[in-house]
Amino acid sequence: MSEEINNPQGWQDQFFGQLARPRTLLDLFDFIPGVYMYIKDVESRFVRANRVVCDVVGVAHPDELIGHTDFDFFPPAIAAQYVAEDQRVITAAKSLSDQVWMVPGKNGVPRLYLCSKIPLLNREEKVVGIAGVKRPYEYSADDAAGYSRLVRVISFIIDNYGSYIEVKDMAEHVHLSVSQLQREFSQNFGITPSRYLREVRVGMVRHLLESSDLSLTQIVSACGFYDQSHLTRHFKVSTGLTPLKYRQRFRAL
């Protein structure tokens, strides 16, 4: 090995530092079929995305995504989950890999994807954004029926999170027993369907606290919680803050 590569990290920094337009490396992602690639800032605004993302959200060019968030393109309940996961990566400054997500297709048909995200640090080691990729969730022909059921369960949750639904309602929707649904869902997503429902609801609470002046009573009703104490308990477990403290902190930024 030559002397200058005895320090691989320094050698890499030197190489990339000499590029006139390092952003052109991102153009390579336009040649990977079916894979989403995107970069966002700490407010989950798109900085760059490849053309696969453009096709799904319905814009002609990546520049049309710049400065927008998932809420500008996806149903609120889905966008809230994407943004909540962005913020977990940013807050913890740790990567997440192979998280299973449902993504609405440009033809309206949802698909499952495996999502991985990494924090992006500046020269002071401060998180300034994230980079992420989503690739199609692969399944065999034998698993096709199970895949279809899971997509239908997630769609049911997204469509009905504001109502008082339970796991038995999800199971009935796809003609499974509660135990069968619990097992299939947990094996594929690593969490129970009831926890997934709570995460969807908490994500929507965060969005409404950030983007609206709705009272907590109104948010309770909109997001399917029984009462304020029920909402506050689950919200604090997820975020570490009460809803009021979260709204105050967000608006102080």
PyMOL commands that set and color helices and strands:
alter all, ss='L'
color gray80, all
select helices_A, chain A and resi 3-5+8-17+22-31+51-57+62-65+70-72+76-92+141-160+167-173+178-189+193-211+216-222+228-239+243-252
alter helices_A, ss='H'
color red, helices_A
select strands_A, chain A and resi 36-41+46-49+96-104+110-121+127-136
alter strands_A, ss='S'
color yellow, strands_A
deselect
rebuild
show_as cartoon
